[in-house]
Amino acid sequence: MDIKRITSALLGFPLVVIILVFGNKYIVDVAFAVIAAMSLHEYFNAFKSKARPIIWIGYIAAALIAFIHVFPLEHAITIVSILIPSGITLLFLHVILTDMKINVKDIAITFFGICYIPLFIMFIPLINGMENGKIFVWYIILAAWGTDTVAYIVGKTLGKHKFSKISPNKTIEGCIGGTIGAIVIILIYTYICNTYFNLNISYIYITLISAVLSIIGQIGDFAASSIKRYVEIKDFSNLIPGHGGMLDRIDSIIFIAPFAYMLLSLLVGG
């Protein structure tokens, strides 16, 4: 494995631990607002040769993550129902005021970026704010990074059958191995949580959740690769040596987050 990749992981992981374990919900909200803004910057920059996205609206959407826990959660649906139509209206207003110098393609790419990055990322601080959220939020990280790490190892050692032209280095064996590896890692984590934190998480239920989250994470990885192929770039940036940009590092995590929120909410509710 690339030395730069290992070094970056060793330096970055403690920072993630510090934020998620020791940060209160407001610190976590701000941290993920920053991550969303950085990722959105990379996304907009990737499309600079294809379109002219309305970047300021995207950055406002990313910044709003910092205020998730300022307003009561019961008002979330009302707030979102106001913000989304308002955002679409502002985007089309740009089309009108610029006499179509900003066109439908530009605002479509902008709106997709907002849904793809800030909207998906916001579920991470929402999970962190749940009951036992500081424990549950690690299911996202372990599903994504566990899948990625084990898939890389299995793919390098046993991989023979290519999965898709979207990401030619990935193999069917690696994808299957990644999911199995993520399930094992998460089951071990669940055992630790049940034993030392007095939780009573069903191993059967968490196995199913792990499989779903791992598969969705891999879809997220392919989704990011499809964007990069369309705009003809290798990485979203060179921010993290050996990993590419922020969006390269969290492409699986952001896809997993909303599904993890739904499934873990069912677990808490049950």
N, C-alpha and C positions, 0 to 999 in steps of 0.2 A: 504493500500500500504506500502511496505517496507520502513522503516525510512531511511536506507542507500540510497535507490533509490531516495527518495525525496531530501535528503541532497546533493547528488551528482549532481542532476539536478539543484538545486538552486545555487550551486557553479559554475557549468559548463556553465549555460546559460548566465550569465553576461559576461563571457570571450568570448563567441561566438558573443554576441552583440558588444563588444568592437572591436573585429577584423573586423567584417563585416560592422559596421557603421562608425567607426573612422579610420580604417586602409586604406591606399591608395592601389591601385591595386597591387603594388609590395609586400607590407606587406601581403596581402591576398594570393598572389601567394606562398610566402615562407611558410606561415602558413599551407596551404593545401599540400604543398610538404612534410612538417614534418608529417602531419596527414597521408598522403599516405605512407610514410616510416614506421611509427608506425604500421599502419594497415597491411602493407605487411610483416613486421616482425612477427606479430601475425599469419598471414596466413601461412608463411613458417614454423614457429614453430609448427603449428597444423599438418603439413604434415611430421614431422620429423620421424614418425614411419612407414610412407608409401612410402616415396621417398626422394631423395636428390636434392632439387631444387637449381638452380644456383642463389644464393641470390644476388650477387654483381650486376648482370645485372638488377635485380628487383629494387635495391636501386638507380641505375643510372636512371632508368625510373621514379621513384618517384621524384628524385631530379630535373629532367627536368621540372616539373611543376612550379618550382620557376622562370623559364625563359620564361614562356608563353607570357608575355607582353614585353619582351625584343626585340623580333622579330616581325615585322609587321604581322598582322593576315592573310593578303593575301598570305603569304608564308607558311601558316600552312599545307596545303595539300602537298606541296612539301617536307616540313620537315618530316611530318609523313610518306610519301611514301619512304623516305630514311631510317628513323629510324626503321620501322617495318621489312623490309627485312634484314637490318643490324643486328637487334636483333636476328632474326631467324637463320641467318648465324652463328652468334657467339654461339648460343645455340647448333647447330649441330656440330660446331667445337669442343665443349666440348666433345661431344659423340665420335668424331673421335680421339682426342688427348688422351682421357682416355681409349681408346680401349674398349668402351662401359661399363666402370665402371659407368659412367653417361649414362643413357639410354634414350630412347624416352619418357618413362613415366615421368622421372625426368624433361626433358625440356618441356614436354607438360604441366605439373603442373606449372612450372615456367612461361611459356608464358600465360597460363590462368590467373594466378595471376596478371600479368602485365596488361592484358586486363581488368580484373575484378576490380582492385583497382586503380592504377595510371591513366589508360586511362579513366575510368568513373569519377574519382574525378576531373580530369582537367577541366571538364565542369562547375564546380562551380566557379572557378576564371574567366572562360570565360564569364559566365553570369554576374558576378560582374563587369566585364569590359565593358559590353554593355551600351548603353544609358539607363539611369534609372536603371542600374544594381544593385545598392545598395537597390533598392526597389524590383526588380524582384527576387533577390537571396533568399528572404524570402519566396517565394512561394515553394521553395524546402523544406526549414526547416519546414514550417507550414504543408505542405502535409504529410511529414514523421512523425513528432512528433505529429501533430494533429491526424492523423490516429492511431498512436500507443497508444496515451493517451485515446482517446475515445473508441477504440477497447478494451482496457484493462478494462475500466469501464463497458462498455456494456457486455463484455464477462463474467465478474465477477458477474454481477447482473441479466442478462437475458440469458446468454449463456447456451444452452442445447445440441446443435448438433455439434459434433466434426467435424473439417474441414479436417484435414489430419494427418496421423501418423507421418509425418515429424516434425510437431510441435503440439503435442497432447493437449497442453493447449489452443490452439486457437479454437474458435468456429465460425460457420457460422454467427451467430448473431453478434459476435464481429467484424468480418470482414466487414459486411454490415454497422454496426453502425459506425465503424471507417471511412469508406468512406463518409458516410453522415455527420459525425462530421467534417471531414476535409473540405468538401465543405462549410459548414456553417462558419467555422473559416476563410477560405480564402475569402469568400464573404464579411465578416465583414472587413477583412483587405483591400480588394479591395475598399470597400466603403470609408474607412479612406483615402486611397491613392487618390481616385478620388476627395474627398472633400477637403483634406488639402494639397495635392501636385499637384493639378490642372492636374491630369491625366484623360484620358477618356477611361478607360478599359471597354470593353463590359462584362456585368455581365453574359450574356448567354455563351459567349466564355470562360470566366474564369471558369464558372461552369463545362463545358465540360473538360477543362484542369485539373481542380481540381480532377474530378472523375478519369480521366486517370492516373494522377500522384499518386493518392492514391492507386489505384489498382496495379500499377507498384511497388510502395513502398512495398506493401504487398508481391508481388512476390519476391522482393529483400530480405525481411525478411525470407521467406521460403527457398530461395536459400542459405542464410547463414546457416540456420538450417540444410539443407541437407548436406552441407560440414561438419558441426560439427558432424552430425550423422555418416557420412562416416569415419571420423578420430576418432570417439568415444570420444568426449570431450563435456563438458557442455557449456563452454564459451571459447572464443579465448584467454582471459587472465583475470586477476583480477585487471586490471589497475584502473577501475572505480567502486568503491563499489556499489553493487546493480544493476549494469548494465553489468558487465563483462569487456571485452576489448574495445579498440577503435573501432575495426571492428564490435563488437556487437552493439555499439551505432550508427554507421553510415551505417549499412547494407542496410537500406531502402533509405537513402539519396543518396548513390552512384548509386543505380539503377535508381533513379528518375532523377538525374542530366542531363544525355545526352538527355533524352526525354523532360525535361523542357527546355533545350537549344533550341531544335528543335521547340517546340510549342511556346515558348516565342519569338523566332526569327520571326515566322510567325505573331505573334501579333504585334511586332514592325514594321515588313515590311508592315502589313496591315494598 
